[in-house]
Amino acid sequence: MSILIVDDDEAILQLVSIHLKQAGYTVTKASNAEAALAFLQQTSFALAIIDVMMPGMDGFQLANIVTKDHEIPVIMLTAKGQIEDKEKGFKQGIDDYIVKPFETKELLFRVNVILRRYQKVVQSQITVGNVNLSIDSWELTIGSRRYIWPMRELEILAYFLQRPGRNVSRWNLIDEIWGDMLEQPEFTLNTHINRIRERLKKAEANVEIVTIRGYGYQLEVRQ
């Protein structure tokens, strides 16, 4: 999933880029609005993170173009904390607002929340490899055959299908699917992952869930 970062501060660009890449995102950096607009003509992005104060076209003007013309969610970065700036940004359709200096963990949390919310709205059909899942009807097709799976397993599969090739944290997955409702979360997750793996293999799916030791999983597509 690709994210565009726009900031004239090279240190901020590097800091945000490093942490987003570590979280599994693809990152494009732009030091001004003009460069960002050029990238937007060439690449599709899931989210834009835009600094307010930049030379030339400022962040508010750029965010207005990004939200209206490209329909991309936006997080604004600013060194100011005035309520007027926040009000102006939200009126232009931005999704969130973070004041510098900020904790990278907080930024990653907000990025994940926005992307998760946005995906739930726009992504009703997910196809990865020969696996297709309709979120509206929870209809699963692998190859040319339809399958009926337990609802919880479909929810977990959907989480992976929305993030092909990305590292998925075990605890993020547990929090998304079950919240804090489990007494033995890791045991429950292991059980469901094993069942999904068996079902995918039996159905001759060309995707598989691989384990990333000490972290979680990744959905890979076999050629």
N, C-alpha and C positions, 0 to 999 in steps of 0.2 A: 504494500500500500504506500503510495507516494505522498509526501508532505512537502510543501513549499515554505521556506523560511525567508522572510524579507526583513533585513536590518542593516543599517549602515555601520554598525559596531561589529567588527570582525571577531572580537572575543565572544560576543553573544552568539554570533552565527556558529562559531566552532563549538561552543559549549552545548547549545541546543542540538546541533547536528550529531555530535558524538553520542549523546544520551538517546536520541531518537533511533539512531542506527543500532545501538545496543539493544533497544527494545524491539528490533526487527523491522523498522520502517525504512523505506527508501527516501532519501532526502535530497532536495535541490535547494541550493543557497543563492540568494540574490541580494546585492548590496544596495539596491535602490528600486524604485517602483518601475522604472523603464525596463530594467533587466527582468523583473518579475513578469511584466506583461509579455515580454518576448518569450519567456519560458511557457507561459500560459497558452500561447498560440501553438506550441509544439507538443505539449505534454498534458495529460490528464492528471489532476491531483485530487486526493480525497479530502485535503484540509490545507489551509494557508495560515501561517503564523506571521503576523505583520506588526512591525514596530510603528508607533504613531509618528514620532519625530524623525523625519528623513529629509535630506535636501531635495529640492525639486518637488515632485508630487508627494504629498504627505500620506501617512498611513490611512487616514480617514477616506481620502479620495480613492486610494487604491482598493481599500476594503469595499467601497461602494461598487466599484467595477467588478471585483471578484465575486461578490454575493449576487449582484443583479445579472451580469452578463455571463458568468461562468457557473453560477449556482453552487459555489463551493463554500462550506462552513469556514468561519474565520475566528481565530483567537488573536486579540490585540495585545501587544506588549507596550508598556509605557513606563516612563520614569515618574509620571505624575499620578497623584491619587485623587484629583478633584472629581467630584461627582458629576460636574458638567461634561468632562471628557467621556465618562462612562455613559452618560445619557446620550450624548451625540453618537457614540459608537453603536449602542444598542438600537437607536432609531434607524441607523443605516443597515441594520440586519446582521450585525456580528453575533456570534454565539457565546463568546466568553471574553473576559478581560482580566489580564494579569499585570500587576504593578511590579516594576523592577525595584530592588533586586528580588528574585523569586527562587524558591527551591525547585530544583529540576524534578524532584519527585512529584511536586504539586502540578507542574506543567504536564508531566506524563500522565498523571491521573486525569487531568482535564481533557487532554487529547483523547485518551481512551474512552471517556464518557461521551464526548461529542461524536466520535466515530461510531461508537456502539449505537447511540441514539439515531444518528443519520442512517446507518445501515438498516436499522429496523424499519425505517420509513421507506427507503428507496429500493432496497434489495429484497424482492419477494421471490425471485428465481435465482438459484445459485447453481452454477455448473463448473465442476472441476474435473478434468479428465473425462471419464465416461460416467460420472456420477452427477445426477441432477436432482435438486431438492426444491420443492415449492414450499416457501414458508407460509403462504396463505392457507394451503390445504394440507401441508405436511405430507405431500405425495412424493415418494422416493422412487427414482428410476435409476437403475444401473445397467448400462448397455441398453438393451431393448426391453428389459423386463422391469415390472413394477414390484416393489417390495413393501411389506407392512412390518414396521419395526416398533418396539415400545417407544412411547413418547419421549422419555428421558434420553434414550439413545439417539433419537432424531435431533434433540436439542443440542447434544454434545457434538454430533456430526456437523450440524449447521455451524456451530462455533468454529470448527476446524475449516470447513469449506469457505467460510468468510475470510480466512487468514492463510491461504495456501502458501507454503514456503516460509512462513514466519514462525519464530520460536514462540511457543505458547506456554506460559507459566502454569504449573499445576495449580497454584493457589488462586491465580486469576480465573482459571477455568472453574474451580470449585466455587468461588465467590459468585461468578456469573450464573452458574446453573443451580446451585443450592443455597447460596447465601451462607448464613450461619446456622443452618438447620440440621447439620450432621454431627453426630457424636464421633464417628470414625470416618472422617472425610477422605483420607488417603486410601483406606481400604475400599470404600465405596467407589471412588474414582477408578482405582485399579481394576475392580470387577467390571465396571462399565466399559472401560477402554479395551479390556481383553475380549469382551463380547462383541464390540464393534469391529475389532480387528478380525475376529473369526467370521463375522457376517460379510465383511468386505472381501475377504479371501474366498469364501464360498461362492459369492456372487461374481467372482472374477473381476472385481473393480481394479482399475489401474492406478488407484491411489492407496496409500498406506500411511498409518500413523506410526512414526518412528520416535523412539525415546531419546531425549537429550539428557544425559546423565547429570543429576544434580540440579536440574532446572524444570524440565517438563517434557513437551512433545513438539513435533512438527509434522504437518501433513505434506507428504511428498507425492509427486506424480511420477509414475514409472513410464518410461518411454517404450 
